[in-house]
Amino acid sequence: MPDKLTVDLHPVFRSERDITNAVRTALFRAAGEKVALLEIIPGKGSGTLRSKVLAILAQPHLRRLYRRVEQAPGNEGKVLVHLR
């Protein structure tokens, strides 16, 4: 069982549907494999992609799968999702 799972959103940043699918798939996979930490890499940029990721994670049916979400300390281009 891996300690963390990482998903990089750089290849799909132009498509809203692909972003949503990538985040949801990674979250469901991490929860299913009982991974403690999911790293989502939206990149630094202007913060638009990070905002989309946080909005996706805030959906009530996804919120049940994790304990908390935070930005990586010292790296604003990475979102850390701590699972239950």
Backbone as CSV, one residue per row, in Angstrom:
resi,resn,N_x,N_y,N_z,CA_x,CA_y,CA_z,C_x,C_y,C_z
1,MET,0.849,-1.179,0.000,0.000,0.000,0.000,0.895,1.242,0.000
2,PRO,0.783,2.081,-1.004,1.618,3.290,-1.062,1.170,4.330,-0.028
3,ASP,2.123,5.170,0.404,1.814,6.228,1.373,1.057,7.369,0.733
4,LYS,1.374,7.636,-0.546,0.709,8.747,-1.216,0.497,8.437,-2.686
5,LEU,-0.453,9.138,-3.250,-0.784,9.041,-4.668,-0.692,10.447,-5.228
6,THR,-0.089,10.598,-6.391,0.110,11.918,-6.988,-0.580,11.985,-8.340
7,VAL,-1.267,13.109,-8.582,-1.884,13.351,-9.887,-1.457,14.745,-10.359
8,ASP,-0.910,14.792,-11.562,-0.449,16.052,-12.148,-1.489,16.509,-13.165
9,LEU,-1.994,17.720,-12.997,-3.052,18.232,-13.869,-2.532,19.031,-15.056
10,HIS,-1.235,19.161,-15.205,-0.689,19.925,-16.324,-1.154,19.411,-17.701
11,PRO,-1.215,18.094,-17.922,-1.641,17.621,-19.253,-3.115,17.898,-19.584
12,VAL,-3.952,18.147,-18.587,-5.389,18.294,-18.845,-5.929,19.665,-18.464
13,PHE,-5.071,20.643,-18.274,-5.505,21.922,-17.704,-6.477,22.701,-18.574
14,ARG,-6.615,22.387,-19.830,-7.501,23.150,-20.719,-8.948,22.655,-20.710
15,SER,-9.169,21.454,-20.265,-10.502,20.862,-20.331,-11.114,20.725,-18.934
16,GLU,-12.202,21.429,-18.712,-12.904,21.383,-17.422,-13.329,19.955,-17.082
17,ARG,-13.845,19.252,-18.057,-14.302,17.876,-17.838,-13.132,16.960,-17.480
18,ASP,-11.997,17.108,-18.162,-10.836,16.273,-17.873,-10.264,16.562,-16.489
19,ILE,-10.292,17.823,-16.073,-9.821,18.192,-14.737,-10.695,17.512,-13.687
20,THR,-12.001,17.634,-13.850,-12.941,17.020,-12.906,-12.754,15.512,-12.854
21,ASN,-12.648,14.885,-14.018,-12.467,13.429,-14.060,-11.157,13.004,-13.414
22,ALA,-10.086,13.738,-13.658,-8.780,13.388,-13.089,-8.805,13.488,-11.563
23,VAL,-9.393,14.549,-11.042,-9.450,14.737,-9.588,-10.344,13.666,-8.954
24,ARG,-11.512,13.454,-9.510,-12.441,12.460,-8.957,-11.851,11.050,-9.013
25,THR,-11.267,10.690,-10.141,-10.667,9.360,-10.295,-9.542,9.150,-9.290
26,ALA,-8.685,10.158,-9.135,-7.577,10.045,-8.185,-8.097,9.930,-6.756
27,LEU,-9.111,10.696,-6.415,-9.665,10.655,-5.065,-10.319,9.299,-4.770
28,PHE,-11.108,8.796,-5.712,-11.739,7.493,-5.524,-10.694,6.374,-5.446
29,ARG,-9.652,6.484,-6.285,-8.587,5.477,-6.263,-7.847,5.510,-4.936
30,ALA,-7.507,6.706,-4.458,-6.795,6.835,-3.184,-7.643,6.296,-2.033
31,ALA,-8.928,6.595,-2.038,-9.813,6.100,-0.981,-9.950,4.580,-1.056
32,GLY,-10.048,4.059,-2.259,-10.187,2.614,-2.439,-8.945,1.846,-2.044
33,GLU,-7.789,2.432,-2.298,-6.519,1.779,-1.960,-6.057,2.133,-0.550
34,LYS,-6.863,2.912,0.172,-6.557,3.340,1.531,-5.215,4.057,1.636
35,VAL,-4.983,4.960,0.684,-3.771,5.784,0.679,-4.000,6.949,1.652
36,ALA,-2.988,7.295,2.414,-3.134,8.337,3.432,-3.139,9.749,2.848
37,LEU,-2.426,9.953,1.732,-2.253,11.299,1.196,-2.384,11.295,-0.325
38,LEU,-3.165,12.229,-0.827,-3.295,12.443,-2.271,-2.699,13.799,-2.592
39,GLU,-1.706,13.826,-3.481,-1.103,15.079,-3.930,-1.684,15.431,-5.286
40,ILE,-2.263,16.604,-5.389,-2.782,17.090,-6.656,-1.920,18.271,-7.052
41,ILE,-1.348,18.221,-8.255,-0.434,19.265,-8.701,-1.105,20.099,-9.798
42,PRO,-1.711,21.233,-9.412,-2.289,22.122,-10.418,-1.258,23.105,-10.964
43,GLY,-0.132,23.245,-10.298,0.899,24.188,-10.711,0.696,25.542,-10.056
44,LYS,1.702,26.375,-10.140,1.643,27.680,-9.471,0.788,28.646,-10.261
45,GLY,1.197,29.085,-11.396,0.401,29.937,-12.277,-0.388,31.021,-11.574
46,SER,-1.569,31.317,-12.107,-2.408,32.385,-11.562,-3.330,31.894,-10.443
47,GLY,-3.421,30.605,-10.248,-4.269,30.059,-9.193,-5.635,29.636,-9.661
48,THR,-5.940,29.810,-10.939,-7.253,29.452,-11.469,-7.487,27.942,-11.390
49,LEU,-6.514,27.169,-11.781,-6.656,25.708,-11.754,-6.761,25.204,-10.316
50,ARG,-5.991,25.786,-9.411,-6.065,25.415,-8.000,-7.468,25.701,-7.456
51,SER,-8.044,26.826,-7.849,-9.404,27.171,-7.413,-10.422,26.161,-7.918
52,LYS,-10.258,25.709,-9.152,-11.156,24.689,-9.707,-11.037,23.388,-8.922
53,VAL,-9.798,23.008,-8.610,-9.567,21.770,-7.854,-10.225,21.863,-6.482
54,LEU,-10.052,22.980,-5.802,-10.651,23.154,-4.473,-12.176,23.142,-4.547
55,ALA,-12.749,23.693,-5.613,-14.202,23.676,-5.792,-14.704,22.244,-6.018
56,ILE,-13.962,21.475,-6.779,-14.337,20.071,-7.008,-14.288,19.308,-5.689
57,LEU,-13.232,19.508,-4.922,-13.067,18.799,-3.655,-14.105,19.212,-2.612
58,ALA,-14.675,20.389,-2.751,-15.655,20.882,-1.784,-17.051,20.294,-1.994
59,GLN,-17.264,19.542,-3.059,-18.567,18.936,-3.295,-18.878,17.947,-2.171
60,PRO,-20.101,17.993,-1.643,-20.439,17.176,-0.465,-20.177,15.675,-0.625
61,HIS,-20.461,15.114,-1.789,-20.263,13.676,-1.955,-18.782,13.300,-2.004
62,LEU,-17.919,14.238,-2.363,-16.475,13.973,-2.347,-15.881,14.319,-0.987
63,ARG,-16.469,15.275,-0.317,-15.978,15.735,0.989,-15.969,14.598,2.010
64,ARG,-16.854,13.656,1.861,-16.929,12.525,2.791,-15.718,11.602,2.715
65,LEU,-14.970,11.675,1.628,-13.856,10.750,1.420,-12.553,11.181,2.087
66,TYR,-12.462,12.436,2.491,-11.196,12.902,3.056,-11.422,13.696,4.335
67,ARG,-10.323,13.860,5.097,-10.353,14.585,6.358,-10.139,16.070,6.164
68,ARG,-9.081,16.439,5.431,-8.786,17.861,5.220,-7.977,18.066,3.953
69,VAL,-7.995,19.323,3.498,-7.247,19.742,2.305,-6.376,20.920,2.709
70,GLU,-5.142,20.943,2.208,-4.246,22.058,2.485,-3.299,22.268,1.316
71,GLN,-2.732,23.459,1.252,-1.661,23.717,0.299,-0.386,23.174,0.902
72,ALA,0.483,22.646,0.069,1.746,22.120,0.563,2.568,23.260,1.160
73,PRO,3.107,23.064,2.342,3.927,24.117,2.947,5.130,24.443,2.056
74,GLY,5.261,25.700,1.703,6.377,26.130,0.871,6.214,25.860,-0.611
75,ASN,5.073,25.310,-1.024,4.851,25.022,-2.440,3.382,25.262,-2.767
76,GLU,3.071,26.453,-3.255,1.682,26.782,-3.555,1.147,26.086,-4.797
77,GLY,1.964,25.346,-5.507,1.531,24.636,-6.706,1.094,23.215,-6.448
78,LYS,0.892,22.865,-5.179,0.521,21.503,-4.817,-0.574,21.544,-3.758
79,VAL,-1.622,20.756,-3.972,-2.721,20.640,-3.010,-2.626,19.256,-2.376
80,LEU,-2.639,19.210,-1.054,-2.561,17.952,-0.326,-3.930,17.595,0.235
81,VAL,-4.366,16.381,-0.049,-5.656,15.893,0.438,-5.365,14.739,1.407
82,HIS,-5.703,14.938,2.664,-5.486,13.921,3.692,-6.746,13.091,3.805
83,LEU,-6.604,11.797,3.511,-7.762,10.908,3.517,-8.004,10.335,4.894
84,ARG,-9.185,9.793,5.069,-9.597,9.225,6.374,-8.862,7.961,6.685
